[in-house]
């Protein structure tokens, strides 16, 4: 599943929250957030219900459960609860 975050500015300007915008992703303890080798190790660890690759925006479900993702940019935060089947 692809996850996208969108920012909004005055003048009805909408833009994707990604580099060079300052974006911080976080989540519940049962979702790993990261990239590269560490993400691959997390997939194999059997510790997480899902992994979120911040470089690609891809959320991969690994086992059934409830997870939460949070994105923060410029002092504004949004949270989404997700059911993994």
N, C-alpha and C positions, 0 to 999 in steps of 0.2 A: 504494500500500500504506500502510495506516495503522500507525504505530508508537506504542506506548504503553509507558510505564514506570510501575511500581507500587512504592510504598514500603510498608514494614511497620514497625509499632511494637509495643511491649509490649502485652499484652492482646489479641493477635490482631487488631489494627487494621490494615486494608489501605486505602490511599488512592492516587489517581492522582498521579504526580509532575508537577505543573504549578503555576503561580502559585496561591497565595502561597508554595508550597514553593520552596526554593532548588535549582534544577536547572541543571546545566551539560552541554550536549551537545558532543561532539567526534567526530571520525572520521578515516578515512584521507584521504590527500591527494587522492584521486579522487572524493570526495563533498563537495559544498558544503553548509554548514549555515548557515541564516539565514532571512530573511523579506523580503517587500516587493520593491522595485525591484532590490535587489542580487541577490535570488534569481532574478528574471526575467532579469537580465543573465547570471548564471551559467548558466542554461539555454541561452541563445543563444551562449555563448562556445565551446562544443564542447571545453571543458577537463575536464569531469567526466563520470564514468560515471553519477552520480545526484546529485540535490539533495534535501535534507531541510528542510522548512518547519517550524521549531520552533513556530510559532503554531498550525498546524493538525495537526501530527503526520503529515503526508503525505510519504512518501518516493516520489520519482518517478525511475524508471530512464530514463536517456537513451541508454546504449549498453551492450553486454555487458561485464561485468567483475566483479571481486570487490571489495567495499567492506566497511568496518568502521564500526560506530556504537558510541559509548560514551556512557553517561549516568552522571553523578555527582551525588549528593545527600547531604549530611550526612556526608561522608567515606567513603561507600560507593559503589563503582563497579561497573558491569556493562557487558560488551562483547558485541557480536553481530556475527559475520561473515555477510555476505549476498552471494549470487550474483545478479547482475543479468543477465537473459536478454534 
